[in-house]
Amino acid sequence: MKMMLALGLATVGLTTLGTAGAADVRLGLNSSVGLGCQIVGGRVGFQEGRFGLYGQGAYCTSNVEGKSGTGSFGGLVTGDLFTFSNVTTYALIGAEIQGSNTAIQGGLGLRYGIALLPVEAYVEVGAQRISTALQPIIGPRLSVGVNYRINVVNLQGQIPEPLKFEDGETTQYAGSAPAECKLTPEQDIASARGAARVAADEGLGAAAGAYGAAYSNVSYKVEITSVGINGNVGSAGGKVTVSATQNSNGERVSGVYGGTIKLVRSGCGWQATGYTRS
């Protein structure tokens, strides 16, 4: 029990992440929360870089007394606009069949996710046009939901075997950044190191908040001791030192954990795609 926080930070806080620059499979649940016909729905699709393609199905209420609901099935395309910290905004357009009617929709969305955690929340707002036998019906559209992300093979090529590191400060470099980035190998390695550190900080910070009821005065130190790059993928090895005060008895607990953060190239920089504890 004394080491619960440290173990949580090392295992819960550092789990699989899907990011731009690698292919993500997303499995989601959503609802229109009263603004639209959808009571509950499911979504499945993938995203490569800025663009995503999804299929979705939902149960729609009729909102007519004595009349049962029906199914809604369709798909949508999304395109990321900009990202700030843990928030990504995107545009979307889609079409679906609602019972015997067809509908087209468009709008804007917002995703919120924390680095190295596989779950993200999203909200989408916009408008839809439903075609009926009498006349089209135009109205607002709202969807809120949660996605579970699964990182898969980089669509630019097969991911090679994980890089292995010896103790101490080591680097391996077998590849180069895109020519337009104008990065030296040293700058490319520094970028990968920084991306790994940022991802670790965000994941550990989220885990510390999750254990706030049991522990306080949490502190941690991230040390990146090894970086390797092989084409468009890389690894950053290191260790995390965690300490905290146990609220139940005021005792200070601590632990040291090692592991490797997997990286994939994203434009001229790097993004974390997962963590393996050693």
C-alpha positions as CSV (number, residue, x, y, z in Angstrom):
1,M,0.0,0.0,0.0
2,K,2.8,2.4,0.7
3,M,4.0,2.2,-2.8
4,M,0.6,2.5,-4.5
5,L,1.2,6.0,-5.7
6,A,4.6,5.3,-7.1
7,L,3.3,2.1,-8.8
8,G,0.3,4.0,-10.2
9,L,2.5,6.8,-11.6
10,A,4.8,4.2,-13.2
11,T,2.0,2.0,-14.7
12,V,-1.3,4.0,-14.9
13,G,0.3,7.3,-15.8
14,L,2.5,5.9,-18.5
15,T,0.2,3.8,-20.8
16,T,-0.5,3.7,-24.5
17,L,-1.1,6.9,-26.4
18,G,-2.2,7.3,-30.0
19,T,-1.1,10.6,-31.6
20,A,-0.9,12.4,-34.9
21,G,1.9,11.1,-37.0
22,A,1.0,7.5,-36.4
23,A,-2.2,5.6,-37.2
24,D,-4.8,5.5,-34.4
25,V,-7.7,3.2,-34.2
26,R,-10.5,4.9,-32.2
27,L,-13.4,3.1,-30.5
28,G,-16.0,5.6,-29.1
29,L,-19.3,6.0,-27.4
30,N,-21.4,9.1,-27.8
31,S,-24.8,10.8,-27.3
32,S,-26.6,13.9,-28.6
33,V,-27.7,14.7,-25.0
34,G,-31.1,15.8,-26.1
35,L,-30.1,18.0,-29.1
36,G,-30.8,15.5,-31.9
37,C,-32.3,12.1,-32.1
38,Q,-29.4,10.0,-30.9
39,I,-29.7,8.5,-27.4
40,V,-26.6,6.4,-27.5
41,G,-24.2,5.5,-30.3
42,G,-20.9,3.9,-31.1
43,R,-18.1,5.0,-33.4
44,V,-15.1,3.2,-34.9
45,G,-12.5,4.5,-37.2
46,F,-8.9,5.5,-37.6
47,Q,-6.8,8.6,-37.9
48,E,-3.5,9.1,-39.7
49,G,-1.8,12.4,-39.2
50,R,-4.5,15.2,-39.3
51,F,-7.2,13.2,-41.0
52,G,-9.7,10.7,-39.7
53,L,-12.4,8.4,-41.2
54,Y,-15.1,6.9,-39.0
55,G,-18.3,4.8,-39.2
56,Q,-20.9,5.2,-36.6
57,G,-24.3,3.8,-35.5
58,A,-26.8,4.9,-32.9
59,Y,-30.3,4.4,-31.5
60,C,-32.6,7.3,-32.3
61,T,-35.7,8.2,-30.4
62,S,-38.8,9.0,-32.4
63,N,-39.9,11.6,-29.8
64,V,-43.5,10.7,-30.7
65,E,-45.8,9.2,-28.1
66,G,-46.5,5.5,-28.9
67,K,-43.9,5.3,-31.7
68,S,-40.7,3.4,-31.2
69,G,-37.3,4.6,-32.1
70,T,-35.1,3.5,-35.0
71,G,-31.5,3.1,-35.9
72,S,-29.1,5.6,-37.4
73,F,-26.0,4.6,-39.5
74,G,-23.4,6.6,-41.3
75,G,-19.9,7.9,-41.5
76,L,-17.9,11.1,-41.2
77,V,-14.5,12.5,-42.2
78,T,-12.5,14.8,-39.8
79,G,-9.6,17.1,-40.3
80,D,-7.5,18.5,-37.4
81,L,-7.2,22.3,-37.4
82,F,-4.9,23.2,-34.6
83,T,-3.6,21.8,-31.3
84,F,-2.9,23.7,-28.1
85,S,-1.6,21.7,-25.1
86,N,-3.9,18.7,-24.6
87,V,-6.8,20.2,-26.8
88,T,-7.2,19.6,-30.5
89,T,-9.9,21.3,-32.6
90,Y,-11.1,19.7,-35.9
91,A,-13.7,20.1,-38.6
92,L,-16.0,17.3,-39.7
93,I,-18.5,16.4,-42.4
94,G,-20.6,13.3,-42.6
95,A,-23.8,11.6,-43.8
96,E,-26.1,9.0,-42.4
97,I,-29.4,7.2,-42.7
98,Q,-32.0,7.9,-40.0
99,G,-34.8,5.3,-40.5
100,S,-36.0,6.0,-44.0
101,N,-34.5,9.4,-44.3
102,T,-31.0,10.6,-45.2
103,A,-29.1,13.3,-43.4
104,I,-25.9,15.3,-44.0
105,Q,-24.1,17.1,-41.3
106,G,-21.1,19.3,-40.7
107,G,-19.5,21.3,-37.9
108,L,-16.5,21.7,-35.5
109,G,-15.2,19.4,-32.8
110,L,-12.9,19.5,-29.8
111,R,-10.9,16.6,-28.4
112,Y,-9.2,16.5,-25.0
113,G,-6.6,13.9,-24.2
114,I,-3.6,13.6,-21.9
115,A,-0.2,12.3,-23.3
116,L,0.3,8.6,-22.7
117,L,-3.3,8.0,-21.6
118,P,-5.4,6.1,-24.2
119,V,-8.8,7.7,-23.4
120,E,-9.9,11.1,-24.8
121,A,-13.2,13.1,-24.5
122,Y,-14.7,15.0,-27.4
123,V,-17.6,17.3,-28.1
124,E,-18.9,18.2,-31.6
125,V,-21.3,21.0,-32.6
126,G,-22.8,21.9,-36.0
127,A,-25.8,21.6,-38.1
128,Q,-27.6,18.8,-40.0
129,R,-30.0,18.6,-43.0
130,I,-32.5,15.7,-43.0
131,S,-34.2,14.9,-46.3
132,T,-37.8,13.8,-46.0
133,A,-40.5,13.1,-48.6
134,L,-42.1,16.4,-47.8
135,Q,-39.3,18.9,-47.3
136,P,-35.8,19.1,-45.8
137,I,-35.5,19.7,-42.1
138,I,-32.5,21.7,-40.9
139,G,-31.5,21.9,-37.3
140,P,-28.6,21.9,-34.8
141,R,-26.4,18.9,-34.0
142,L,-24.5,18.1,-30.8
143,S,-22.5,15.1,-29.9
144,V,-20.5,14.3,-26.8
145,G,-18.5,11.2,-26.2
146,V,-15.3,9.4,-25.3
147,N,-12.8,7.5,-27.4
148,Y,-10.4,4.7,-26.6
149,R,-7.3,5.0,-28.8
150,I,-5.2,2.1,-30.0
151,N,-1.9,3.0,-31.7
152,V,-1.1,0.7,-34.6
153,V,1.6,0.4,-37.3
154,N,2.8,3.7,-38.7
155,L,1.3,3.8,-42.2
156,Q,4.5,5.3,-43.6
157,G,6.2,1.9,-43.0
158,Q,6.7,-1.0,-40.7
159,I,7.9,-0.2,-37.2
160,P,11.3,-1.9,-36.6
161,E,12.2,-3.8,-33.5
162,P,12.5,-1.7,-30.3
163,L,15.9,-0.1,-29.7
164,K,17.8,-1.5,-26.7
165,F,20.1,0.7,-24.6
166,E,22.9,0.2,-22.2
167,D,23.2,2.1,-18.9
168,G,24.4,5.6,-19.0
169,E,24.1,8.4,-21.5
170,T,23.8,6.8,-25.0
171,T,22.4,7.8,-28.4
172,Q,21.8,5.9,-31.6
173,Y,21.0,7.6,-34.9
174,A,20.0,5.9,-38.1
175,G,17.9,8.3,-40.2
176,S,17.3,11.9,-40.8
177,A,14.6,14.5,-40.4
178,P,12.7,15.7,-43.6
179,A,14.9,18.1,-45.6
180,E,12.6,21.0,-45.1
181,C,13.1,20.8,-41.4
182,K,16.8,21.6,-41.7
183,L,17.7,19.7,-38.5
184,T,21.1,18.3,-37.7
185,P,21.2,14.8,-36.1
186,E,22.0,16.5,-32.7
187,Q,18.9,18.7,-33.0
188,D,16.7,15.8,-34.1
189,I,17.9,13.8,-31.1
190,A,17.3,16.8,-28.8
191,S,13.7,17.1,-30.2
192,A,13.0,13.4,-29.5
193,R,14.4,13.7,-26.0
194,G,12.2,16.8,-25.3
195,A,9.0,15.1,-26.7
196,A,9.6,12.1,-24.4
197,R,10.1,14.3,-21.4
198,V,6.9,16.4,-22.1
199,A,4.9,13.2,-22.5
200,A,6.2,11.7,-19.3
201,D,5.5,14.9,-17.4
202,E,1.9,15.0,-18.6
203,G,1.2,11.4,-17.9
204,L,2.8,11.5,-14.4
205,G,1.0,14.8,-13.6
206,A,-2.4,13.2,-14.5
207,A,-1.7,10.1,-12.4
208,A,-0.7,12.3,-9.4
209,G,-4.0,14.1,-9.6
210,A,-5.9,10.8,-9.8
211,Y,-4.3,9.7,-6.5
212,G,-4.9,13.0,-4.7
213,A,-7.3,11.6,-2.1
214,A,-4.6,9.2,-0.9
215,Y,-1.4,11.1,-1.4
216,S,-0.2,14.7,-1.2
217,N,3.0,16.7,-1.8
218,V,3.8,14.5,-4.8
219,S,7.1,15.1,-6.5
220,Y,8.8,13.3,-9.4
221,K,12.0,13.5,-11.5
222,V,12.2,12.3,-15.1
223,E,15.7,11.4,-16.4
224,I,16.1,10.6,-20.1
225,T,19.4,8.7,-20.3
226,S,19.1,7.1,-23.8
227,V,17.7,8.2,-27.1
228,G,17.7,6.3,-30.4
229,I,16.2,7.1,-33.8
230,N,15.7,4.7,-36.6
231,G,14.1,6.5,-39.6
232,N,10.7,7.8,-38.5
233,V,10.5,6.0,-35.2
234,G,12.5,6.3,-32.0
235,S,12.8,5.4,-28.4
236,A,13.8,7.3,-25.2
237,G,15.0,5.2,-22.2
238,G,15.3,6.5,-18.7
239,K,13.9,6.4,-15.2
240,V,11.4,8.2,-13.0
241,T,11.9,8.9,-9.3
242,V,8.6,9.4,-7.4
243,S,8.0,10.4,-3.8
244,A,4.8,11.5,-2.0
245,T,3.3,11.8,1.5
246,Q,0.7,9.2,2.4
247,N,-2.3,11.1,3.8
248,S,-3.5,8.4,6.2
249,N,-0.3,8.4,8.3
250,G,1.9,11.3,7.0
251,E,4.6,8.9,6.0
252,R,6.9,9.8,3.0
253,V,7.1,7.0,0.4
254,S,9.2,6.8,-2.8
255,G,10.3,4.6,-5.6
256,V,12.4,4.5,-8.8
257,Y,11.2,3.0,-12.0
258,G,12.8,2.5,-15.4
259,G,11.3,2.2,-18.9
260,T,11.3,3.2,-22.5
261,I,9.0,5.7,-24.3
262,K,8.2,4.9,-27.9
263,L,8.3,7.8,-30.3
264,V,7.1,8.5,-33.9
265,R,8.1,11.4,-36.1
266,S,5.4,14.1,-36.5
267,G,6.3,16.8,-39.0
268,C,9.7,18.2,-37.9
269,G,9.2,17.0,-34.3
270,W,8.2,13.9,-32.3
271,Q,5.2,12.4,-30.5
272,A,5.0,9.7,-27.9
273,T,3.1,6.5,-28.8
274,G,3.5,4.3,-25.8
275,Y,5.5,3.2,-22.8
276,T,7.2,0.0,-21.8
277,R,8.3,-0.5,-18.2
278,S,11.6,-2.2,-17.6
